[in-house]
Amino acid sequence: MTAARRLGDLRVANSFAGLPEDFYTRLATRPLKAPRVLHANSAAAELIGLDPEAFAHPEFLEVVSGTSPLRGGQTLAAVYSGHQFGVWAGQLGDGRAHLLGEVLGPTGAWELQLKGGGMTPYSRMGDGRAVLRSSVREYLASEAMHGLGIPTTRALALVSADDPVIRETVETAAVVTRMAPSFVRFGSFEHWAANRRPDHLRTLADYVIDRFYPECRGASGAQRPSRPNGGSGPEGYRGTEGAIPVPGLVSGDPYVNLLQAVTERTAELMAAWQVVGFCHGVMNTDNMSILGLTLDYGPYGFMDGFDARHICNHTDVNGRYAWHAQPSVAQWNLLRLASSLRALVADDDALRAALGRFEPVLLDGMQRRMMAKLGFADWRAGDEQLVDDLWRLMHEHHADFTLTFRQLAHAPGLTNAAPERVLEDLGGTVGPTLTPFIDLFTDRDAAGAWLTRYRERILAEGRPWQERIDGMLAVNPLYVLRNYLAQQAIDAAKSGDVSEIDRLMQLLAHPCKAQPGMERYAAQPPAWANGIEVSCSS
């Protein structure tokens, strides 16, 4: 398939716009005065079959800035409701987002959405704008998460402008073009349940099943409804043609199966977040993807020094969304989704059984990932205590989250690599006078005692050293999007310098691969980084 050289040459569909008009409001974006493309992402463009040459075409700027609609698309803002910080907030919706349409690319269908395109009927006293600060953070974060192999929305383009936007101070406007197979949220279902519209709830559930979870009908052999506007499933999701039963989905009710599938994907997502030290910061039900994607990057953060109670969102004064609480919050949010589906499912026990899949899938996901991070070939008696003690040790000494696991591969007595290879693999984070792993802890004796137990566990397995080391280096990132790195990119972007954005995009696309000359991006953060605060306005 030949890549399109203009946005207007892409195949565009509008399946979400094919739903009843109660689901959205059709409206145009509000153009900025003098927008400019600050950065565009060739990796995301490839997903929709767009040649990077298109970035220089005037049409690209017009569409991604919200100046002109996507040719063939139907611009709209979706309505949804939700619980925010555990409290029912009622109707919400796309207050500063506009869905342009979906592109049928070589990897399937991808919806394009502008964040910061102007006011909508759901703006709720807001201005519908996004600022450069938060837009750079979202643009970088979605691609950083993709590089880590974590399900996420993607980012196609970042547009800046000089239009003033008032937040805590006067800032400048920006627009991010986001991509996802779908932006449907838990709150999309809550909205119709709260409004006592089981007909619309069923329509939405059938739409989601039809496009993304066709196996949910396989267990019962139920007839699928016709799919609005046709189209095929995006990358990672099967289309509806030829749907077959999937082991584990055993209910005769497709809506129970939907809840189970979403529960399992969400549990896997939580496991993926936890083992890289990612904190979302605002896990409201309207920010939870029905596809198990990381959605709506606001006051997120990758931990530096580990603290199990770390709160990345300065607005979250009670710590509802702290790192250690994220799995339980996800489970609570799933319960809200299940409550919404009760209008379609008479069997409460079946819904409970579907929700019951969360804990075993989460624990299995955590165990699999921790085995890989620690270089275990299998899981043995005593491993759970060894892992728990590592978390406790990291917490007590605020050891750097990322470097603890990276440096463990070459910890004393666990490597036969030459010193120069160790230095390269660890990205310059150790040197002749630093001992990998142990020197990340204030109490070196305590770290050494745990390391002795870990070394005995590794040696008992008899796995070839280099095989274990290579495996650990392949899953433990050297580079993550630390807050101070994002802030440096923001500061440079304010003056039109995109070199830091460009460098981070390249670096974070392969976060586990040590890259020469990039030592400062692997290092522990400088002292001034402790003063960075992010909030819901971020």
Disulfide bonds with the S-S distance in Angstrom:
none
